[in-house]
Amino acid sequence: MKMKLPQNCHKLWAIIPAAGSGSRFSKTQLKQYQMIQDKTVLEHTVARLNQLPLSGYVLAISAQDDIAENLALSHKDKAQFCLGGNERVDSVLNGLIHLSSFADEDDLVFIHDAARPCVSVECLNNLINTALEQNCSAILAIPVRDTLKRVDHQDIQTTVDRDCLWQAQTPQISTIGTLRRAIEKALADGITITDEASALEYYGETVKVVTGRSDNIKITYPEDLDLARLILQAQSV
């Protein structure tokens, strides 16, 4: 069941950065356009986000992309497109600038990887409820399970304490204005932005962690595509 926003709540938007080359997946094929169950990865991802009461979503794509706008995207009437950037953070910022031209800066915005088609509706609802109830930015993440090693030239230097370590996922949620200002400030100061939370952290914004699920995988390597197929099949049962 699709959740409903409180009547006095600002609108909810999503930005999906989809301009990257994904070189770790393939030198010639874009992972977001690989097929799973007769749909592209991107179509699955968009369909998951549209389980939320989105006012609209923005796809940040490359200038050479001639596929995205022709896909049978879920709620395509809500789809908008903008030019992506050289790095993921540039695509996100372009999406925020695009939204800022017509959306309120206090509206909430999800940022979600194009190649994360398996995020559960439950996790999406938990994330937005945390943002609304605690009036904060938030991300999905899971505790690190495996033993971590600090390595130098393939030699183990030490074992890293994992008790306080979490693996960040997407979506990550904030308000349009806060996230835009955080990214612009971090970029102006030469800070490396690995995800939206890192910009918000630098900006001094509190970011809450919402426990996600291990099946919310990001397709990075070719073998991840087979795993995503199995996960989506299991989730549909």
Summary of the structure (lengths in Angstrom):
residues: 237
radius of gyration: 17.6
end to end distance: 16.3
largest distance: 56.9
contacts: 750
relative contact order: 0.17
helix: 34%
strand: 25%
